């Protein structure tokens, strides 16, 4: 069996957000997916200048001062007059609510909804949970031939890479296998509805952040298109991973130029039997490579073709061209297996970089692992498992809406007070709190908060999840100076006027500055 050696750094490289498929900015060398989705969750720098606040020395005056500062932070952004704010701050030790502003109003959480998915997963599956991908078949004969099918059983591993499939193929070859009649996929862990709830809200969106979820998928069910300028006006275009005949590249004369801007257009169109990727435009010479990730329409076929190529490269011939669908026969032998990194590590990658694919895969895994009747897991099963956990911590299902695992699109309606209820329940549950807190971006240090609060008292002391949609900015998590007075907070802003997300972030930053002063008061 092969246990994954993936660490957080490797996961982070593999799971960044997608960049736009139309590029007019200068090209540059970048890790896969290092730029942002249209609804950006990669936060800008703090929106207001650092300023020193001092809370009253008199403990009796301190809490009223904090409430006044929060109110002032909201009132201090007149351009947000039409926006809705929901704020809740609690003392995690006593459970006392320190600040509440419209704290019971249901709000869109955007990617802050990943807090709910993460806590439910840790409480239900445990931080040591791993996803297994396994290959089964008959024992090879003396010539290395396997009669019948080689069946790969996927269990929803959202971190599976082409390198992992190559290692699996190597393990199969090491068992003496040299030929098989056909490659088949056992996809019975999940049902065939691959698009998470609300992903159909934007059916024309082909970016990698909207990738489908299947029992067996690879490379987060997206293909990376890379364009590199070559000398003499040429440009090379490559796909990764290569997926046989399933993903076909059409290069419409992509060129490199010595002057002018990079202007590239990548179009992904599902065809009846393949995905067609069309690339056109120009890239400026000397400015590095350009990358974009595009979702695939058939994630199981995509993964199967990548595995087929890996088998062939390892000397295992697959006779039938078509990849089949089949359950693992009762008489089949386990030939090779790959185990993912533990859930606790996957959550760090998911939350620090706000990865939608990991979150949706996790939601459906919750459904598969808690389903009590035979059959593949559905999205409804995943939501039922999530709701069961939230009910157990005092959030009845009738009081909120949380339709998917990532918070993408119009999927949530949750109040600030409900978010801080979750934060305290997680904090006081040692199965959940340590791994959840460790998974969150650290203000001024890493993830989507890497450029927030630098040089301010909150730097290094806030661990929180961000959320961003077109008219939404949210921030929720933990703030502590020491272990004596940790706080849980949620700052939710909805109905933001066009062009005013920076103002909303400034208001949130001013609230964080006030919390810092409150906690550091003499």
C-alpha positions in Angstrom: 0.0 0.0 0.0 1.2 3.5 -0.7 0.7 6.2 1.9 0.8 9.7 0.7 3.9 11.8 1.7 2.1 15.0 0.7 2.7 17.9 3.1 0.9 21.2 3.3 3.4 23.0 1.0 2.8 20.4 -1.7 -0.9 20.6 -1.3 -0.8 24.4 -1.4 1.0 24.3 -4.8 -1.6 22.0 -6.2 -4.7 23.8 -5.1 -4.5 27.5 -5.6 -7.3 29.4 -7.1 -7.7 29.7 -10.9 -6.7 32.7 -13.0 -8.9 34.3 -15.6 -9.0 32.7 -19.0 -8.7 36.0 -20.7 -5.4 37.7 -19.9 -4.4 41.2 -20.9 -1.8 41.8 -18.2 1.9 41.0 -18.6 2.7 37.3 -18.4 4.8 36.1 -15.6 6.1 32.9 -14.1 3.7 31.7 -11.6 2.7 28.5 -9.7 -0.4 26.8 -11.0 -3.4 28.9 -10.1 -1.6 31.6 -8.3 -4.0 34.3 -9.3 -7.6 34.7 -8.5 -11.1 33.8 -9.4 -13.5 36.5 -10.6 -14.9 36.7 -7.1 -11.6 37.1 -5.4 -10.9 35.5 -2.0 -7.2 36.4 -2.1 -7.4 39.5 0.2 -5.9 42.9 -0.5 -3.8 44.7 2.0 -5.7 46.2 5.0 -7.8 49.1 3.7 -7.0 51.7 6.3 -3.8 53.1 7.6 -2.4 51.6 10.8 -3.4 53.6 13.8 -2.9 53.0 17.4 -6.0 52.6 19.6 -5.9 52.4 23.4 -8.8 51.0 25.3 -9.7 52.5 28.7 -7.7 51.3 31.7 -10.9 51.0 33.7 -12.2 47.5 33.1 -15.8 48.8 33.6 -15.4 51.2 30.7 -13.6 48.8 28.4 -16.6 46.9 27.0 -18.8 49.9 26.3 -15.7 51.4 24.6 -15.4 48.3 22.4 -19.0 48.4 21.4 -18.7 52.1 20.5 -15.6 51.4 18.4 -17.4 48.7 16.4 -20.4 51.0 15.8 -17.9 53.7 14.7 -16.2 51.4 12.3 -19.5 50.6 10.6 -20.7 54.3 10.6 -17.3 55.4 9.4 -17.9 54.1 5.9 -20.6 56.3 4.4 -20.2 54.6 1.0 -21.6 51.5 2.6 -24.8 53.1 3.7 -26.9 50.6 1.7 -24.9 47.6 2.8 -26.0 45.1 5.6 -23.6 44.4 8.4 -23.8 41.5 10.8 -21.3 41.4 13.7 -20.9 39.1 16.7 -17.9 38.9 19.1 -17.8 36.3 21.9 -15.6 35.4 24.8 -14.7 31.8 24.0 -14.0 30.9 27.6 -17.2 32.2 29.2 -19.4 32.2 26.2 -20.5 35.8 26.8 -21.3 37.8 23.7 -19.3 41.0 23.9 -20.6 42.8 20.7 -23.7 42.2 18.6 -24.8 44.3 15.6 -27.7 42.9 13.7 -26.3 39.5 14.8 -29.4 37.4 14.0 -29.9 38.4 10.4 -29.2 35.7 7.9 -26.4 36.7 5.6 -24.4 35.2 2.7 -21.1 33.8 4.1 -19.3 33.3 0.8 -16.2 31.2 1.5 -16.5 31.7 5.2 -19.0 28.8 4.9 -16.0 26.5 4.8 -15.8 26.9 8.5 -19.0 25.0 8.9 -17.9 22.3 6.5 -14.5 22.0 8.2 -15.9 21.7 11.8 -18.5 19.1 10.7 -15.8 17.1 9.0 -13.5 17.1 11.9 -16.2 16.2 14.4 -17.7 13.5 12.1 -14.6 12.0 10.3 -11.8 13.0 12.6 -8.5 14.7 11.7 -6.9 11.4 10.8 -9.4 10.5 8.1 -7.8 9.6 4.7 -9.2 8.9 1.3 -8.1 5.7 -0.4 -7.9 5.0 -4.1 -7.3 1.3 -4.9 -6.8 -0.9 -8.0 -8.3 -4.4 -8.1 -8.0 -7.3 -10.5 -7.3 -11.0 -10.9 -3.8 -12.3 -10.2 -1.6 -12.1 -13.3 -0.7 -15.3 -15.1 2.9 -16.4 -15.8 3.0 -13.9 -18.7 1.7 -11.0 -16.7 -1.8 -11.0 -18.2 -4.8 -10.1 -16.1 -8.0 -11.8 -17.3 -10.9 -9.4 -17.4 -10.9 -5.8 -16.0 -8.5 -3.8 -13.9 -10.9 -1.9 -11.7 -9.9 1.3 -9.9 -12.2 2.2 -7.0 -12.3 5.9 -6.2 -13.3 7.1 -2.8 -13.5 10.8 -3.5 -9.8 11.7 -2.9 -9.8 15.5 -3.7 -6.0 15.7 -3.6 -5.2 12.9 -6.1 -2.6 14.0 -8.6 -1.2 12.6 -11.9 2.0 11.7 -9.9 -0.1 9.7 -7.5 -1.7 7.8 -10.4 1.7 7.2 -11.9 2.8 5.7 -8.6 -0.3 3.5 -8.5 0.5 2.3 -12.0 4.1 1.6 -10.9 2.8 -0.5 -8.0 0.5 -2.5 -10.4 3.5 -3.2 -12.7 5.5 -4.3 -9.7 2.9 -7.0 -9.0 3.9 -8.5 -12.3 1.0 -7.2 -14.4 1.9 -6.6 -18.1 -1.5 -6.6 -19.8 -5.2 -6.2 -18.9 -8.3 -6.6 -21.0 -9.8 -3.4 -20.0 -9.6 -0.5 -17.5 -12.8 0.1 -15.5 -13.9 2.6 -12.8 -15.9 1.7 -9.8 -17.6 5.1 -9.1 -20.1 3.8 -6.5 -18.9 6.0 -3.6 -20.7 9.1 -5.0 -23.7 9.3 -7.4 -23.3 10.7 -10.9 -24.4 14.3 -10.1 -21.0 15.9 -10.3 -21.9 19.5 -10.0 -22.3 20.7 -6.4 -25.5 22.6 -5.4 -25.7 26.1 -7.0 -22.8 25.4 -9.4 -25.5 25.5 -12.1 -26.1 29.2 -11.2 -23.3 30.0 -13.7 -23.5 27.2 -16.3 -21.2 28.9 -18.7 -18.3 29.3 -16.2 -15.5 26.9 -17.3 -12.8 28.1 -14.8 -11.2 25.5 -12.5 -12.8 26.9 -9.4 -16.1 25.5 -10.6 -14.8 22.0 -11.1 -17.1 18.9 -10.8 -16.7 16.3 -8.1 -16.6 12.5 -8.7 -15.7 9.4 -6.8 -12.6 9.2 -9.0 -11.0 12.4 -10.1 -7.5 13.8 -10.6 -5.9 17.2 -10.6 -9.0 18.6 -9.0 -10.9 17.8 -12.1 -9.3 20.5 -14.1 -6.6 20.7 -16.8 -3.9 23.4 -16.6 -3.1 25.2 -19.9 0.4 26.7 -20.0 1.6 29.1 -22.6 5.4 29.9 -22.9 7.0 32.3 -25.3 9.6 30.8 -27.6 12.3 32.6 -29.6 11.4 33.9 -33.1 7.8 34.7 -32.5 6.6 31.2 -31.7 4.8 30.1 -28.5 4.3 26.6 -27.0 1.1 25.5 -25.4 0.9 22.5 -23.2 -1.8 20.7 -21.1 -1.3 19.2 -17.7 -2.1 16.5 -17.0 -2.2 14.9 -20.5 -5.4 12.8 -20.7 -5.2 10.9 -24.0 -8.0 11.6 -26.4 -10.3 13.1 -23.8 -8.7 16.6 -23.8 -7.8 17.9 -27.3 -5.8 21.1 -27.8 -6.5 23.4 -30.7 -3.8 26.1 -31.0 -5.0 28.9 -33.2 -1.7 30.4 -34.0 -0.6 31.5 -30.6 2.5 33.7 -30.9 5.1 35.6 -28.9 5.8 39.3 -29.4 8.7 41.5 -28.5 6.4 44.5 -27.9 2.8 44.9 -26.8 0.8 43.2 -24.1 0.0 39.6 -23.4 -3.5 38.9 -24.8 -4.5 35.3 -24.6 -8.0 33.7 -24.8 -8.6 30.1 -23.7 -11.9 28.5 -24.5 -13.1 25.1 -23.1 -15.9 23.3 -24.9 -17.3 19.9 -24.0 -17.9 17.8 -27.1 -19.8 14.5 -27.2 -16.7 12.4 -26.6 -14.0 14.8 -25.5 -13.1 18.3 -24.1 -11.8 20.8 -26.7 -9.4 23.4 -25.4 -8.8 26.3 -27.9 -6.0 28.8 -27.3 -5.4 32.0 -29.3 -3.6 35.3 -28.9 -0.1 36.5 -28.1 2.3 36.3 -25.2 5.1 38.9 -24.6 8.6 37.4 -24.9 10.7 37.5 -21.8 7.9 37.7 -19.3 7.7 34.1 -18.3 4.8 31.6 -18.6 1.0 32.1 -18.4 -1.4 29.5 -16.9 -5.1 29.0 -16.6 -7.1 26.0 -15.2 -10.2 24.8 -17.0 -12.8 22.4 -15.5 -13.4 19.1 -17.2 -17.0 17.9 -18.0 -16.4 14.2 -17.2 -14.0 13.9 -14.2 -14.1 10.1 -14.1 -13.2 9.8 -17.8 -10.5 12.4 -17.3 -8.9 10.5 -14.4 -9.2 7.2 -16.2 -7.4 8.4 -19.2 -4.6 9.8 -17.0 -4.3 6.4 -15.3 -4.3 4.6 -18.6 -1.4 6.6 -19.9 0.5 6.0 -16.6 -0.1 2.2 -17.0 1.2 2.3 -20.5 4.3 4.3 -19.4 4.9 1.6 -16.8 4.7 -1.2 -19.3 1.1 -2.3 -18.7 -0.9 -2.7 -21.9 -4.6 -2.0 -21.8 -6.2 -3.8 -24.6 -9.6 -2.2 -24.8 -9.7 1.5 -25.9 -12.9 2.4 -24.0 -12.8 2.9 -20.3 -15.6 1.0 -18.6 -17.7 1.4 -15.5 -17.9 -1.6 -13.2 -18.1 -2.6 -9.5 -15.2 -4.4 -8.0 -15.8 -8.1 -8.4 -16.1 -10.1 -5.1 -13.2 -12.3 -6.3 -10.8 -9.5 -7.3 -7.6 -9.0 -5.5 -6.2 -5.7 -4.2 -3.2 -4.9 -6.4 -2.3 -1.4 -5.4 -3.6 1.4 -3.2 -2.9 5.1 -2.5 -3.9 6.9 0.7 -4.3 10.6 0.8 -2.8 13.0 3.4 -4.9 13.1 6.6 -7.9 15.3 6.7 -6.2 17.7 9.1 -3.6 18.5 6.4 -6.1 18.8 3.6 -8.1 21.3 5.7 -5.1 23.5 6.0 -4.8 23.6 2.2 -8.5 24.1 1.8 -8.9 27.0 4.2 -5.7 28.8 3.8 -6.2 29.0 0.1 -10.0 28.9 0.1 -10.3 25.9 -2.2 -13.8 25.2 -3.4 -13.1 21.8 -4.9 -11.7 20.5 -1.7 -14.7 21.8 0.3 -17.3 20.3 -2.1 -15.5 17.0 -2.1 -15.4 17.0 1.7 -19.2 17.7 1.8 -20.0 14.7 -0.3 -17.5 12.5 1.6 -19.4 13.4 4.7 -22.5 12.1 3.0 -20.8 8.9 1.9 -19.4 8.2 5.3 -22.6 8.8 7.3 -25.2 7.4 4.8 -27.1 4.5 6.5 -28.7 2.9 3.4 -26.9 1.2 0.5 -26.1 3.2 -2.5 -23.8 6.0 -3.7 -23.8 9.3 -1.7 -25.7 12.3 -2.9 -25.3 16.0 -2.3 -28.4 15.7 0.0 -26.6 13.1 2.0 -23.7 15.5 2.5 -26.0 18.3 3.6 -27.8 16.0 6.0 -24.5 15.1 7.7 -23.6 18.8 7.9 -27.0 19.7 9.3 -26.8 16.9 11.8 -23.5 18.3 13.2 -24.9 21.9 13.3 -28.0 20.7 15.1 -25.8 19.0 17.7 -24.2 22.3 18.6 -27.4 24.3 18.9 -28.1 25.3 15.3 -31.5 23.8 14.2 -31.8 23.4 10.5 -34.8 25.7 10.3 -32.7 28.6 11.4 -30.2 28.9 8.6 -29.4 27.9 5.0 -26.2 26.2 3.9 -26.6 24.4 0.6 -23.1 23.5 -0.4 -19.7 23.0 1.1 -17.8 26.0 -0.3 -20.1 28.9 0.0 -19.8 29.6 -3.7 -22.8 31.4 -5.4 -26.0 32.0 -3.5 -25.6 29.0 -1.2 -25.8 30.4 2.4 -27.9 32.4 4.7 -26.4 32.3 8.2 -26.2 34.9 10.9 -23.1 36.3 12.6 -24.3 34.9 15.9 -24.7 31.4 14.4 -21.1 31.7 13.1 -19.7 32.5 16.6 -21.8 29.7 18.0 -20.0 27.4 15.7 -16.6 28.9 16.5 -17.1 28.4 20.2 -18.5 24.8 19.8 -15.4 24.0 17.7 -13.0 25.7 20.2 -14.4 23.8 23.2 -14.3 20.4 21.4 -10.7 19.1 21.4 -11.5 16.8 18.4 -12.2 19.9 16.3 -10.7 23.1 17.7 -6.9 22.5 17.4 -7.1 21.3 13.7 -9.7 23.9 12.7 -7.7 26.8 14.2 -4.4 25.5 12.6 -6.2 25.3 9.2 -7.1 29.0 9.1 -5.1 31.8 7.4 -3.0 33.8 9.9 -3.3 37.5 9.6 -0.2 39.1 8.1 1.4 35.7 7.6 -0.1 33.3 5.1 -3.1 32.3 3.0 -5.8 34.7 2.1 -4.8 36.9 5.0 -1.1 37.2 4.2 -1.3 40.9 3.5 -3.8 41.9 6.1 -2.8 43.8 9.3 0.9 43.8 8.6 2.6 46.1 11.1 -0.5 46.2 13.2 -1.2 44.5 16.6 -3.5 41.9 14.9 -0.6 40.6 12.8 0.0 36.9 13.7 -2.8 36.9 16.2 -5.9 36.5 14.0 -6.7 33.1 12.5 -9.8 33.5 10.3 -11.6 32.5 7.2 -12.3 35.1 4.5 -15.2 35.1 2.1 -15.7 37.2 -1.1 -18.4 37.3 -3.7 -19.6 40.1 -5.9 -21.5 42.0 -3.2 -20.2 40.1 -0.2 -17.2 40.4 2.1 -16.9 38.2 5.2 -14.4 37.5 7.9 -14.8 35.1 10.8 -12.4 33.2 13.2 -10.3 33.6 16.3 -8.3 36.4 17.9 -6.2 36.1 20.9 -3.2 37.9 22.5 -2.7 35.0 25.0 -4.6 31.9 26.1 -6.5 33.8 28.9 -9.0 35.7 26.7 -9.5 34.2 23.3 -12.3 35.7 21.2 -14.4 34.4 18.4 -15.7 36.9 15.9 -17.8 37.2 12.7 -18.0 40.3 10.5 -20.4 39.8 7.6 -21.1 42.5 5.0 -23.7 41.9 2.3 -25.2 44.1 -0.4 -22.0 46.0 -0.9 -22.4 48.8 -3.6 -20.3 48.4 -6.7 -16.6 49.1 -6.2 -16.9 49.3 -2.4 -15.5 46.0 -1.3 -12.3 47.8 -0.1 -14.5 50.0 2.1 -16.1 46.9 3.6 -12.6 45.5 4.3 -11.6 48.7 5.9 -14.6 48.5 8.3 -13.6 44.9 9.2 -10.0 46.0 9.8 -11.1 48.8 12.1 -13.2 46.3 14.1 -10.1 44.0 14.3 -8.0 47.0 15.5 -10.6 47.6 18.2 -10.5 44.0 19.4 -6.7 44.2 19.6 -6.9 47.3 21.7 -9.5 45.7 23.9 -7.4 42.6 24.5 -4.2 44.6 25.2 -5.6 47.1 27.5 -3.5 47.4 30.7 
